[in-house]
Structures are given as structure tokens and as C-alpha cells.
Amino acid sequence: MFSVITCIRDDHDWRLVLASAAVCLIGAMAAMLPLSRAQECDAGRRKLWIAASAFAFGTGVWATHFIAMLAYDGGMPISYQLGLTALSFLLSVAGSWAAIVVASEGRGRFSRIRGGVLMAVGIASMHLTGMQAIETQAIILYDPYMTLTAVLAGALLSSAAFHAFFRLKGPRRLLTSSVSFVLAICALHFISMASITLVPDPGKEVPATVLDTSLLAAIVVIAATALILTAIAVVFIESHLTDLRGLANASQEGLLILREGRIVDANERFQALSGWKLADLVGKAPSAALTVIQGQNGPGERLLTTSSGKQIAVELNTSRIVYRGHNCDVLAVRDLTERRQAEEMIEHLAHHDVLTDLPNRSLFDTRIRQALQMAERKNSKVALFYIDLDRFKTVNDIFGHAEGDRILCKVASILRRVADESDTVARLGGDEFAIIQPVGQQPAAAQKLAAAILDEFAAEMDMARDPTAVGVSLGIALYPADGREADEICNNADIALYRVKHGGRGKACFFDAEMDEATRARRQIESELRHAVTRNQIHVSYQPIYDAQSGEVSGYEALMRWNRPGHGISEPDVFIPIAEESGSIVQLGEWVLREACTEAARWPHPLKIAVNVSPVQFMLPNLCERIEAILNETGLEPERLEIEITEAALIRDRDRVMATLQRLRSLGVHIVMDDFGTGFSSLSNLRTFPFDKIKVDRSFTGMLEHDAAARSIVRAIIGLGHSLGMPVVTEGVETETQRQIVLEEGCAQVQGFLLGKPDIEPSIKLAARKSLLSSTADAGALPIPWRRPTRLACE
């Protein structure tokens, strides 16, 4: 150790020694930078970075050695052979490359040590070759032990440097590994220099082709500094450019760089979007790939022509930058394909049915107006079909919505198949479809299409074999015969469909102004009935029911009345059948029942209240629960409620209706057979279910005075009631003769205009009647059975 220090102190110029150490440090740092970069790259780029690192390291080692040799003073003039000097440089670079490859790419625990050993061997080879390049009149003698010590020291320090490089992070990694390599190089060089001895040999000749030390010094300093600085510059510049290009390639926009109107560069996104390679674009004008559309010359939408000739819509924006020392234009190209597809999808969904993909009502409204406008210009005709599916609700309720959706898709497929390309097939909602037929000779073309639809449904929807099959009904209106406006045509097609649905279904029907006038009125009633309750147009009147013997009021019947705007009081015979067909009777009937129970609960006397229940209401599975809930809600005793039904209710589902009647009877509610003697009267019904009362229809009462057969029927019904233990009520008593006849036949109760008209405030009348009867009794007057109570009930 002391010999090394003595060698540096006595045999070297310390200023050059410091210079060699500085060059060595710069070379080591220049080598570590690309080596760090190599760890972040793929396999192909890693090899290039390792080569750059080896070149920088080898150059630094070589420059360190020869600068230190220039600092050495052996006591005699020294020069260097050119060939061996150049060979020493190559050995330095090659040894550095081998060591870095083994240390960075080798696997196993000792790859760093093997790399350090190879680095020491490479440095020693360069050192010994450089020493052999010395030309002087002396013989160089080596101390083998000191030389071996120098190699071992270099190996240990190089291994430590590799270990620090691959274990540490950040600035510590660069600094620690660089310093360790400097120590390794300097230790190997100066220990080796301390081991040599120059033995003068005056007879030795020095070749003429040698490098003078001053010239070598200049070459070494200039070359080493230039190479090392170049290596450092390449690291930073390449890293900066690579990051910028990577950032540009990561952009979702295609980028074109233009200088003087010509393409000089393009990122990978533009090349992928256009299919053009960079070599195909460089030097060309951007118009070679981008086409102006919509008359735009600046930023905006363009058409990009790909290498395959396909054109796609793009959005173009421009900016200016300094690129490669020149002012350049940047064209940012954004692909609009996905945006256009999304917009088209949104537009499609807004105008088409999601399930069947047919035009929806919105697009249908547009198409029908367009068709009528075109027909007006061409003086042609248009047929409009309104289509409704028969049995669809039943299929949907029984088999579920999934099966219902399948049926709707099948129907849509059938309608598409039979319609022409010029026709518009639309789904208006639910099971309602429509077809606009804008061409063809009418009405022949409409008749042909209607026949095709019915035939196709008959073939595809065989209800005898397929329980999920549905039928179809068609209503057809023609332009301009059935209307000149879209709304009028649609309304008339709907009216024609309505007539088909209520006249047998499964057919096609053209609109007929005269035939459909009644249908229009019927539909109007149906529409107004849906809102009659909410608009306070429905009220309940109460007609008294009298005991035939005593003349006392035994109860009331609740009668529904509709004060229809513009028409006055509508007769129940007019609107009740329509309400039953449309289903609105369910809402109306429940409302009347609640009103009647509420009113009866306020009466001062516990009289019975009779309420008619439609056969449609008996189709409800929870009818009994609804009646029970109304009784609980209003506080009316069940024994005071009489439910009047007709035998029509027993026709649809006899067992189910009978079960409902039994449940109502168990609640305490009385069941009355209404309109007995008409329609479906059957003695088996009276035998199966013990009704609490039988009501003779008013049609027989009205003929009692003039028709012996009617009187016989009434007598038979009253006798039947007596034999079965059922009280009989005779409705429609309007004359005294009629009253006397039913009284003589033994009728228990009577009801009619003779005795009392329907009243909207029976509770007030009852209170007045009670007060007046009390005063009459106090005067000792005998009660007159009919006249006086009748007047009181009708006042």
C-alpha cells in the first residue's frame, strides 16, 4: 500500500492524476446512464443501450489509463506504438461490453461477481496492452504478485459497483456505482504501476512510428472528452425524444407534422388510422389523405382516405409548434367513427321499438305525414292499417311476459314479410301495430295486403295446435276518402278497428262513415267513462223498496247516474253495457258500492241497501276481499248490504262465481237474484245457491195489466219464491193496478216510480218521514198503507 502511495507521489504528476480521476468519473457516470435506460426497454432496445454503455465505459477506462501514463515520470523519455495503443482501446470497449452483458442479463446469484471479474480482466488487458505500447530505452519488469493483487482489487470493486447499481434506486444508484467503478479502475491501474520496474537498456532502439507524449496527451484528452460528452448527450437527447414520441403515439388522435405544406412526420395513431406508412406520407401534401367536406377549408370535419381507399369521417384541428428547429403546423386528426355510430344508435333507438326494432309511434307520426304530403303532390292514395292482436293479453297473463315478447317479435316478422319495401310497419305500443301503404291502386292494394296478413296469421298462428297463438284484427282507412289530415286518418282507422274488435274479431274492415258513426259515439262514451269518476260526473240515486203489506220502506236500491257533459243524464241502459265491455265498470262499480255503503251507514234506521254488481266484477279474483274492505272502511253492517246479480254472472265461470257468493254469504251479505225471468234464467241456479231474494224484472211488470201471459209468469215466479222460502221483489211498479195485482199474488216487496222515485239524499227524507209519522200517531189517525208514505218518500 505504501509503495502505491509512494509511486503516485514520487513518480506521477498529481495534476494529471486528478485529471485522469475526473475523466474516469465522467466516463463511469456516462456508462451508468445508458445502462439505467437499458433496464426500462424491451429486448431489442436493451442491446443498443448496453452497447452505448460499454462504449462510454471503455472510452473512460482507456482515457483514464493513458492520462495517468502521461502523468508517470520513469526518468527517461517515453513514446507509444500506434497499433498497440489502438488495440488497447478496442480491448477496453470489448471487455466492458462483455462484463455489462453478463452482469445485467445473467441469471443466478453470482452474475454480478462474474461481471465484476470480467470487468477487471478487461481493464487489466487494456492496461497491459497499453504498457506494451510503451517505447523507451528500458526493459519493463512486472511484479506478478502485485499485478495479481491489482486484478483482484479491480474485480472486488467492480463486483461491488454492479451490486450497488442493481440494488439501489435513484441518484444513489448512479453515484455509488460510478464511484465504485472509479475506485476499481484507479486501484487496478496504480497498483499495477507500483509493481513495475524500468531497467535502462541504452542499446534498445525506439521505432520511428511512435506517438510523442504531448501529442498523445492532446489526442487522449480531446477524444476522451468528446466521446464521453457525446455519450451523455445521446442519453439525454434520445431519452427526451423517445419520451416525446411515446407521448405522441399514446395520443388517441392522429398527428401530422407539416413544414411548408408538406408532411415531415406522423405518429403511430395516424398511421394505424389511415393505413399509410410514414415513408408513404413524408414529402406529400396532407390533401393526399384528407379530403375537405361541407365546403370547409379550415378546422372541422374532413374525410380521411385510407390506404385501402375507404373514407372515414374525422375531425381536424390545427396548431403551430417548433419542430426540428423549424416552425411547423400540427394537424390533429380525431376519428369520428365511434361517435357517429353512437349518434346513429341513439337516433335509431329514439325512433324504433326496442323489442321488435320496428319504427315506434314517433317515427310512425313522421312517416304518415310524409306519405300524405307525397300523396297530395302526386294526387295518389294512401292506405293506413291499424292492427290489434286477439287473445294477446290472455297469452301474456298465462304464459308470462317472456312468451308475450316472443309473440310480439313473431308478429313483427310476419308483418315485415308480407309488407312491401315501400310500406312502413310500426309498433305503436303494447299489441298495437300499424302499416302505412303509400303506393298501389286503392282500395285493391289494401285488400290484397289485408288478405295476405290474415292468411299468414292463419298459417303461422294456429290456435288449435298452439295455445300461445294469437289472432289479428285490422282496421283500414284511406286517404283522401276517409280524411285529409294525419290525425283524422289515424282516428278513422282506429274506429274501423274498434268495430272489428266488437263485431267478431279476426277480420279486416274498411272505415265506413255511416256504419262507424255509432262506433264513434260508442268510443266517445267509452273514453269519457274512464274519467267520469275523477271529474265528479257520476252520482248515486236511491230508489226505495217498500214492504207490500205494511207500506213501510224496507230498504233502498243504489242506482248509478251519469251526468254526461253536453248530454245531460245518460240512461244506464246506454252506458252500462259499454262500461262492461271496456272494463271501466270495475272502477265505477266499486265507487258506487263505496258511496252506497257510506250513505247507508249514516241513515238513522238500519235499512238495507241494494247494490248491483256486474258480471265483469265477478271475474275479479279478489272481489270478496274488496267488498269486505269497503264494509270495514264505511262501518256498514254486512247484514244491511244486498248484492244484486244477474244470471249472466253465472254463465262465464259458474263454479268460481258460486264460490265467491258463498264467501259473501259467510260475511253476512245478502245475495239477490236480479231480473229473474229474463235471459239465462235457470231453476238449477235457485237450487244450487239459496238466494236471499228474487227480483221480478220490470219488463213483466209493465205488461201485467194487458198481458195474461206476463201475469202468469209473475204469479209463477212469486209462487216459486214462496215454495223456496225466498222473498220476491217486483220492480217497475208504476200504476196502482200493477201494485194491486202483485199484492194479490202475495209479493213481499215492491219497487217503482208509483211508490218512490230515485233520490240522491235518502237519509234526509228518512229523518223527515220519521218526524211526520210520529206527529200523525199522536193525533190518533190510522196509518194509510200506500198514499201518505208514498208521497213522503217522493217529496
C-alpha positions, 0 to 999 in steps of 0.5 A: 500500500505504501509503495502505491502511495509512494509511486503516485507521489514520487513518480506521477504528476498529481495534476494529471492524476486528478485529471485522469480521476475526473475523466474516469468519473465522467466516463463511469457516470456516462456508462451508468446512464445508458445502462439505467435506460437499458433496464426500462426497454424491451429486448431489442432496445436493451442491446443498443443501450448496453452497447452505448454503455460499454462504449462510454465505459471503455472510452473512460477506462482507456482515457483514464489509463493513458492520462495517468501514463502521461502523468508517470515520470520513469526518468527517461523519455517515453513514446507509444506504438500506434497499433498497440495503443489502438488495440488497447482501446478496442480491448477496453470497449470489448471487455466492458461490453462483455462484463455489462452483458453478463452482469445485467442479463445473467441469471443466478446469484453470482452474475454480478461477481462474474461481471465484476471479474470480467470487468477487471480482466478487461481493464487489466488487458487494456492496461497491459496492452497499453504498457506494451505500447510503451517505447523507451530505452528500458526493459519493463519488469512486472511484479506478478504478485502485485499485478495479481493483487491489482486484478483482484482489487479491480474485480472486488470493486467492480463486483461491488459497483454492479451490486450497488447499481442493481440494488439501489434506486435513484441518484444513489444508484448512479453515484455509488456505482460510478464511484465504485467503478472509479475506485476499481479502475484507479486501484487496478491501474496504480497498483499495477504501476507500483509493481513495475520496474524500468531497467535502462537498456541504452542499446534498445532502439525506439521505432520511428512510428511512435506517438510523442507524449504531448501529442498523445496527451492532446489526442487522449484528452480531446477524444476522451472528452468528446466521446464521453460528452457525446455519450451523455448527450445521446442519453439525454437527447434520445431519452427526451425524444423517445419520451416525446414520441411515446407521448405522441403515439399514446395520443388517441388522435392522429398527428401530422407534422407539416413544414411548408405544406408538406408532411415531415412526420406522423405518429403511430395513431395516424398511421394505424388510422389511415393505413399509410406508412410514414415513408408513404406520407413524408414529402406529400401534401396532407390533401393526399389523405384528407379530403375537405367536406361541407365546403370547409377549408379550415378546422372541422370535419374532413374525410380521411382516405385510407390506404385501402381507399375507404373514407372515414369521417374525422375531425381536424384541428390545427396548431403551430409548434417548433419542430426540428428547429423549424416552425411547423403546423400540427394537424390533429386528426380525431376519428369520428367513427365511434361517435357517429355510430353512437349518434346513429344508435341513439337516433335509431333507438329514439325512433324504433321499438326496442323489442321488435326494432320496428319504427315506434309511434314517433317515427310512425307520426313522421312517416304518415305525414310524409306519405300524405304530403307525397300523396297530395303532390302526386294526387295518389292514395294512401292506405293506413292499417291499424292492427290489434292482436286477439287473445294477446293479453290472455297469452301474456297473463298465462304464459308470462311476459317472456312468451308475450315478447316472443309473440310480439317479435313473431308478429313483427316478422310476419308483418315485415314479410308480407309488407312491401319495401315501400310500406312502413310497419310500426309498433305503436305500443303494447299489441298495437301495430300499424302499416302505412301503404303509400303506393298501389291502386286503392282500395285493391292494394289494401285488400290484397295486403289485408288478405295476405296478413290474415292468411299468414296469421292463419298459417303461422298462428294456429290456435288449435295446435298452439295455445300461445297463438294469437289472432289479428284484427285490422282496421283500414282507412284511406286517404283522401276518402276517409280524411285529409289530415294525419290525425283524422286518418289515424282516428278513422282507422282506429274506429274501423278497428274498434268495430272489428274488435266488437263485431267478431274479431279476426277480420279486416274492415274498411272505415265506413262513415255511416256504419262507424258513426255509432262506433264513434259515439260508442268510443266517445262514451267509452273514453269519457267513462274512464274519467267520469269518476275523477271529474265528479260526473257520476252520482248515486240515486236511491230508489226505495223498496217498500214492504207490500203489506205494511207500506213501510220502506224496507230498504233502498236500491243504489242506482248509478247516474251519469251526468254526461257533459253536453248530454245531460243524464245518460240512461244506464241502459246506454252506458252500462253495457259499454262500461262492461265491455271496456272494463271501466265498470270495475272502477265505477262499480266499486265507487258506487258500492263505496258511496252506497255503503257510506250513505247507508251507514249514516241513515238513522234506521238500519235499512238495507241497501241494494247494490248491483254488481256486474258480471265483469266484477265477478271475474275479479279474483279478489272481489270478496276481499274488496267488498269486505274492505269497503264494509270495514272502511264505511262501518256498514253492517254486512247484514244491511248490504244486498248484492244484486246479480244477474244470471249472466254472472253465472254463465262465464265461470259458474263454479268460481262465481258460486264460490265467491257468493258463498264467501259473501254469504259467510260475511253476512251479505245478502245475495239477490237474484236480479231480473229473474225471468229474463235471459239465462234464467235457470231453476238449477241456479235457485237450487244450487245457491239459496238466494236471499231474494228474487227480483221480478224484472220490470219488463213483466211488470209493465205488461201485467195489466194487458198481458195474461201471459206476463201475469202468469209468469209473475204469479209463477215466479212469486209462487216459486219464491214462496215454495223456496222460502225466498222473498220476491221483489217486483220492480217497475211498479208504476200504476196502482193496478200493477201494485194491486195485482202483485199484492194479490199474488202475495209479493213481499216487496215492491219497487217503482216510480208509483211508490218512490222515485230515485233520490240522491239524499235518502237519509234526509227524507228518512229523518223527515218521514220519521218526524211526520209519522210520529206527529200523525200517531199522536193525533190518533189517525190510522196509518194509510198503507200506500198514499201518505208514505208514498208521497213522503218518500217522493217529496 
